[in-house]
Amino acid sequence: MKTLYIIRHAKSSWAVTGQPDFERGLNERGKKDAPRMGKRLKEKNIHPDLIVSSPAKRAYSTAKRIAKILNYHKEKIKEDRALYHADEDTILSVIRELNDKHQIVLLFGHNPGLTDFVNTLMNEEGNIDNIPTCGVVAFKLEVDYWKDVCWGCGKMIFFDYPKLA
């Protein structure tokens, strides 16, 4: 059994005109929402074995802020360029390459790929219309090896986001 947390980056800033998309950081709301969601994960007693993030500034900054709350050393966050604006098939490929020693993984990325991914991974009726910024979708995966993750094998544990509470 594996556990996967899909997390969209927190609210990003558009303040710098002409700034490359990859370099956009978090705005003030994003800087507040990320630790807030980290605290909610900590309250659920979540202790990741691995955190994987898109290297885009807004995603990696979100990962670092949540990692800090969860007492996960930021130096251990694995950056994967493939997650930058990845589609659902690319996200699945990244997950299938994870080391099996990791049981609990947090993955940080971008929409629309993350929303498409969670909807295809779920083995239940219904869809999530949109994972909002800093939203978290948690799954139990009925697999022993990451390479065996497939469409429909995920059972959603919870869906949470900053404006929910």
C-alpha positions as a Markdown table, in Angstrom:
| # | Residue | x | y | z |
|---|---|---|---|---|
| 1 | Met | 0.0 | 0.0 | 0.0 |
| 2 | Lys | 1.4 | 3.4 | -1.0 |
| 3 | Thr | 0.1 | 6.9 | 0.0 |
| 4 | Leu | 0.3 | 9.8 | -2.4 |
| 5 | Tyr | -0.5 | 13.5 | -1.8 |
| 6 | Ile | -1.0 | 15.6 | -4.9 |
| 7 | Ile | -0.5 | 19.3 | -4.0 |
| 8 | Arg | -0.9 | 22.3 | -6.4 |
| 9 | His | 1.4 | 25.2 | -5.8 |
| 10 | Ala | 0.1 | 28.1 | -3.7 |
| 11 | Lys | -1.1 | 31.4 | -5.2 |
| 12 | Ser | 1.6 | 32.9 | -7.4 |
| 13 | Ser | 2.5 | 36.5 | -8.1 |
| 14 | Trp | 2.0 | 38.3 | -11.4 |
| 15 | Ala | 3.6 | 41.5 | -10.0 |
| 16 | Val | 6.7 | 41.5 | -12.2 |
| 17 | Thr | 5.8 | 42.3 | -15.8 |
| 18 | Gly | 7.5 | 40.2 | -18.4 |
| 19 | Gln | 8.9 | 37.7 | -15.8 |
| 20 | Pro | 9.2 | 34.2 | -17.2 |
| 21 | Asp | 6.4 | 31.9 | -16.0 |
| 22 | Phe | 9.0 | 29.5 | -14.5 |
| 23 | Glu | 10.4 | 32.2 | -12.2 |
| 24 | Arg | 7.1 | 33.5 | -10.8 |
| 25 | Gly | 7.1 | 33.2 | -7.0 |
| 26 | Leu | 4.3 | 33.2 | -4.4 |
| 27 | Asn | 2.2 | 36.3 | -3.7 |
| 28 | Glu | 1.3 | 37.2 | -0.1 |
| 29 | Arg | -1.7 | 34.9 | 0.0 |
| 30 | Gly | 0.4 | 32.0 | -1.3 |
| 31 | Lys | 3.0 | 32.7 | 1.4 |
| 32 | Lys | 0.2 | 32.4 | 4.1 |
| 33 | Asp | -1.7 | 29.5 | 2.5 |
| 34 | Ala | 1.3 | 27.1 | 2.2 |
| 35 | Pro | 2.1 | 27.0 | 5.9 |
| 36 | Arg | -1.6 | 26.8 | 6.7 |
| 37 | Met | -2.0 | 23.7 | 4.6 |
| 38 | Gly | 1.2 | 22.3 | 6.1 |
| 39 | Lys | -0.4 | 22.7 | 9.5 |
| 40 | Arg | -3.5 | 20.8 | 8.3 |
| 41 | Leu | -1.3 | 18.0 | 7.0 |
| 42 | Lys | 0.6 | 17.9 | 10.3 |
| 43 | Glu | -2.7 | 17.7 | 12.2 |
| 44 | Lys | -3.5 | 14.6 | 10.2 |
| 45 | Asn | -0.1 | 13.2 | 11.4 |
| 46 | Ile | 1.4 | 13.0 | 7.9 |
| 47 | His | 5.1 | 12.2 | 7.7 |
| 48 | Pro | 6.3 | 12.0 | 4.1 |
| 49 | Asp | 9.2 | 9.7 | 3.2 |
| 50 | Leu | 9.7 | 11.8 | 0.0 |
| 51 | Ile | 8.7 | 15.2 | -1.3 |
| 52 | Val | 8.9 | 15.7 | -5.1 |
| 53 | Ser | 8.4 | 19.1 | -6.7 |
| 54 | Ser | 8.3 | 20.8 | -10.0 |
| 55 | Pro | 11.4 | 23.1 | -9.9 |
| 56 | Ala | 9.3 | 26.1 | -10.9 |
| 57 | Lys | 9.8 | 28.8 | -8.2 |
| 58 | Arg | 6.1 | 28.8 | -7.1 |
| 59 | Ala | 5.9 | 25.0 | -6.8 |
| 60 | Tyr | 9.3 | 24.6 | -5.1 |
| 61 | Ser | 8.5 | 27.5 | -2.7 |
| 62 | Thr | 5.2 | 25.8 | -1.7 |
| 63 | Ala | 7.0 | 22.5 | -1.2 |
| 64 | Lys | 9.6 | 24.2 | 1.1 |
| 65 | Arg | 7.0 | 25.9 | 3.2 |
| 66 | Ile | 5.0 | 22.8 | 3.7 |
| 67 | Ala | 8.1 | 20.7 | 4.3 |
| 68 | Lys | 9.2 | 23.1 | 7.1 |
| 69 | Ile | 5.9 | 22.6 | 8.9 |
| 70 | Leu | 6.2 | 18.8 | 8.5 |
| 71 | Asn | 9.8 | 18.8 | 9.8 |
| 72 | Tyr | 11.1 | 17.5 | 6.4 |
| 73 | His | 14.5 | 19.0 | 5.5 |
| 74 | Lys | 14.2 | 21.2 | 2.4 |
| 75 | Glu | 17.5 | 19.8 | 1.1 |
| 76 | Lys | 15.8 | 16.4 | 0.7 |
| 77 | Ile | 13.1 | 17.8 | -1.6 |
| 78 | Lys | 13.6 | 16.1 | -5.0 |
| 79 | Glu | 13.1 | 18.5 | -8.0 |
| 80 | Asp | 11.8 | 16.9 | -11.2 |
| 81 | Arg | 11.7 | 19.1 | -14.3 |
| 82 | Ala | 9.2 | 16.8 | -15.9 |
| 83 | Leu | 6.5 | 18.0 | -13.4 |
| 84 | Tyr | 6.6 | 21.6 | -14.8 |
| 85 | His | 3.2 | 21.9 | -16.5 |
| 86 | Ala | 3.1 | 18.1 | -16.9 |
| 87 | Asp | 0.0 | 16.4 | -18.3 |
| 88 | Glu | -1.5 | 13.4 | -16.4 |
| 89 | Asp | 0.5 | 10.8 | -18.3 |
| 90 | Thr | 3.8 | 12.5 | -17.5 |
| 91 | Ile | 2.8 | 12.7 | -13.8 |
| 92 | Leu | 2.0 | 9.0 | -13.9 |
| 93 | Ser | 5.5 | 8.3 | -15.4 |
| 94 | Val | 7.2 | 10.3 | -12.6 |
| 95 | Ile | 5.3 | 8.4 | -10.0 |
| 96 | Arg | 6.1 | 5.0 | -11.6 |
| 97 | Glu | 9.8 | 5.9 | -11.3 |
| 98 | Leu | 9.7 | 6.5 | -7.5 |
| 99 | Asn | 11.9 | 4.4 | -5.3 |
| 100 | Asp | 9.8 | 1.7 | -3.6 |
| 101 | Lys | 11.4 | 2.4 | -0.2 |
| 102 | His | 9.2 | 5.5 | -0.1 |
| 103 | Gln | 5.7 | 4.7 | 1.2 |
| 104 | Ile | 4.3 | 8.2 | 1.7 |
| 105 | Val | 5.0 | 10.8 | -1.1 |
| 106 | Leu | 4.0 | 14.4 | -1.5 |
| 107 | Leu | 4.1 | 15.6 | -5.1 |
| 108 | Phe | 3.9 | 19.4 | -6.0 |
| 109 | Gly | 3.0 | 20.6 | -9.4 |
| 110 | His | 0.6 | 22.6 | -11.6 |
| 111 | Asn | -2.8 | 22.6 | -13.2 |
| 112 | Pro | -4.4 | 21.6 | -15.4 |
| 113 | Gly | -2.3 | 18.4 | -15.3 |
| 114 | Leu | -2.8 | 17.8 | -11.5 |
| 115 | Thr | -6.6 | 17.9 | -11.8 |
| 116 | Asp | -6.6 | 15.7 | -14.8 |
| 117 | Phe | -4.2 | 13.3 | -13.0 |
| 118 | Val | -6.3 | 12.9 | -9.9 |
| 119 | Asn | -9.5 | 12.4 | -11.8 |
| 120 | Thr | -8.0 | 9.7 | -13.9 |
| 121 | Leu | -6.3 | 8.1 | -10.9 |
| 122 | Met | -9.5 | 7.8 | -8.8 |
| 123 | Asn | -11.4 | 4.6 | -8.8 |
| 124 | Glu | -14.6 | 6.3 | -7.8 |
| 125 | Glu | -17.5 | 8.1 | -9.4 |
| 126 | Gly | -17.3 | 11.9 | -9.6 |
| 127 | Asn | -14.7 | 14.3 | -10.5 |
| 128 | Ile | -12.9 | 17.2 | -8.9 |
| 129 | Asp | -13.6 | 20.2 | -11.2 |
| 130 | Asn | -10.4 | 22.0 | -10.2 |
| 131 | Ile | -7.7 | 21.6 | -7.6 |
| 132 | Pro | -7.4 | 25.2 | -6.3 |
| 133 | Thr | -4.0 | 26.8 | -5.4 |
| 134 | Cys | -2.5 | 25.0 | -2.5 |
| 135 | Gly | -5.1 | 22.3 | -2.7 |
| 136 | Val | -4.2 | 18.8 | -1.5 |
| 137 | Val | -5.7 | 15.5 | -2.8 |
| 138 | Ala | -4.7 | 12.4 | -0.8 |
| 139 | Phe | -4.8 | 8.9 | -2.1 |
| 140 | Lys | -4.3 | 5.4 | -0.9 |
| 141 | Leu | -2.9 | 3.3 | -3.7 |
| 142 | Glu | -3.6 | -0.4 | -3.8 |
| 143 | Val | -0.1 | -1.3 | -5.0 |
| 144 | Asp | 3.2 | -2.5 | -3.4 |
| 145 | Tyr | 5.4 | -1.0 | -6.1 |
| 146 | Trp | 5.2 | 2.5 | -7.6 |
| 147 | Lys | 5.7 | 1.0 | -11.1 |
| 148 | Asp | 2.3 | -0.6 | -10.7 |
| 149 | Val | 0.4 | 2.6 | -10.2 |
| 150 | Cys | -2.3 | 2.7 | -12.9 |
| 151 | Trp | -5.4 | 4.6 | -13.8 |
| 152 | Gly | -8.2 | 3.8 | -11.4 |
| 153 | Cys | -6.1 | 2.4 | -8.6 |
| 154 | Gly | -6.4 | 5.3 | -6.3 |
| 155 | Lys | -8.8 | 5.6 | -3.4 |
| 156 | Met | -9.2 | 9.2 | -2.4 |
| 157 | Ile | -8.7 | 9.8 | 1.4 |
| 158 | Phe | -9.4 | 13.5 | 1.4 |
| 159 | Phe | -9.5 | 16.7 | -0.7 |
| 160 | Asp | -8.6 | 19.9 | 1.2 |
| 161 | Tyr | -7.7 | 23.5 | 0.2 |
| 162 | Pro | -7.2 | 26.8 | 1.9 |
| 163 | Lys | -10.7 | 28.2 | 1.4 |
| 164 | Leu | -12.5 | 25.0 | 2.5 |
| 165 | Ala | -12.1 | 25.9 | 6.2 |
